[in-house]
């Protein structure tokens, strides 16, 4: 397998094409060199990404590709299914810019279901958290390889955030941008995984892979470069400026911290569950006087719900029932998250 290195002719073409302005329909040569650089490099990482994916789903998974091509928003939207799970994993240093993973809702369900060992899983907050964790691992592997290949020690990304949205409202880069398409199988048949790069990010990565300068570049969204005049004229200014639409998160009321992380990692942990009929306080002398037949009066009324505790923390209330010859408890009320948090504190 190739290590992603380019021939000298390709390096010359890439370096020469990067100063001639943005690539467009009548100047595909620069795009083709950039496309090959990305495809070769990310192709060398498929085995490592497959191993990481397999470790998450707990079974043999496969990842093939990628095939890299240049496209635009309208063309990519046509390829996507109606609902997609979109994961923003933008680079915020090193090669700052847009970096997005896209998969179908069915693919996301297959991954989350495999990780949590659930069938017919719903794309709720927990499932989206699982997808974010999976993509975070893949991005971490990519960053490690990019750092080693380019020598750029400042490469970092935001914490991947997964959302489930109709494809029509998916936030994608503007203009022409590269997309890497992988074929993925997590036990539910072949599925597609799209990896999208902002045009400036892909150009910087391809330049660094070719042996060009990999000097850390500040995030264009930050005002680090303000006040420095652009001496390259209006053409260079248009080339270097990365104009992006502002993305505001949805406003969701949150009264308590939400659980984060992969719940599948702790599902096999043993916990002690007890049912408490009631409590009372006694003096030591009263306890020493207890014998067979002693009646202890509790602080619960007859018929009042009993407390259900996990590791001595109240989580629910219920009523005592008899199942064949055994006692049981039917859950009648789940303690609210606020009450549970106050118990922990």
DAVEN-V96033 format. One record per backbone hydrogen bond with DSSP energy under -0.5 kcal/mol. NH is the residue of the N-H (numbers start at 1). CO is the residue of the C=O. If there is no record, write none. Layout:
NH CO
NH CO
This chain:
11 7
12 8
13 9
14 10
15 11
16 12
17 13
18 14
19 16
20 17
27 24
31 27
32 28
33 29
34 30
35 31
36 32
37 33
38 34
39 35
40 36
41 37
42 38
43 39
44 40
44 41
45 42
46 43
49 45
50 46
51 47
52 48
53 49
54 50
55 51
56 52
57 53
58 54
59 54
61 59
62 185
64 183
67 181
68 66
69 179
71 177
76 72
77 73
78 74
79 75
79 76
80 76
80 77
84 165
85 103
86 84
86 163
87 101
88 86
88 161
89 87
89 99
91 97
92 156
93 156
94 217
95 93
96 217
97 91
100 196
101 87
102 194
103 85
104 192
105 83
108 104
109 105
110 106
111 107
112 108
113 109
114 110
115 111
116 112
117 113
118 113
124 122
128 124
129 125
130 126
131 127
132 128
133 129
134 130
135 131
136 132
137 133
138 134
139 135
140 136
141 137
142 138
143 139
144 140
145 141
146 142
147 143
148 144
149 145
150 146
151 147
153 151
155 152
156 93
158 90
161 88
163 86
165 84
165 163
167 82
169 166
170 167
172 170
177 71
179 69
180 195
181 67
181 179
182 180
182 193
183 64
184 182
184 191
185 62
191 184
193 182
194 102
195 180
196 100
196 194
197 178
198 98
202 198
203 199
204 200
205 201
206 202
207 203
208 204
209 205
210 206
211 208
212 207
217 94
222 219
225 222
226 223
228 225
229 227
231 229
233 230
236 232
237 233
238 234
239 235
240 236
241 237
243 241
244 242
248 246
252 250
263 261
265 262
266 263
267 264
269 266
273 271
274 309
276 307
277 275
287 283
288 284
289 285
290 287
294 291
296 294
297 295
299 279
304 301
306 318
307 276
308 316
309 274
309 307
310 313
311 272
313 310
315 308
316 308
317 333
318 306
319 330
321 328
323 326
324 322
326 323
328 321
330 319
331 329
332 317
333 317
335 315
335 333
340 336
341 337
342 338
343 339
344 340
345 341
